[in-house]
């Protein structure tokens, strides 16, 4: 992973299982996450099981990992980065990002931008030629943020609870 100047930008690394409480705290530190996540001590087993499943499918060439942003020796941001091989678009490798969060105490410091750009660089270095994600329709600030970083709202996303 790479390191940015410590005074302004975070250091990046992939998560380990011991980081789960900090990751779930970030996921819950959000208007939507407050209703979606169960940040209790101890964490429910579902989080450890999901982390283990991600690790089991992850390789160096095709990661399925949480990327962490570290500042002041604490986890201040996270996102899940998954590379997905496929046949469409002439077999292009895609990068998928999910669960992008920055601690409410660190927002407005360009940590999210640095984290997304770092994920873009990782994906590009691994051969991905497209990065995609979904974002809730109600997150107008997030939409402006992603558009500023060059993302285009090119598709209509759909979900179904199972």
Order of alpha helices (4+ residues) and beta strands (2+ residues): beta-alpha-alpha-alpha-beta-beta-alpha-beta-alpha-beta-alpha
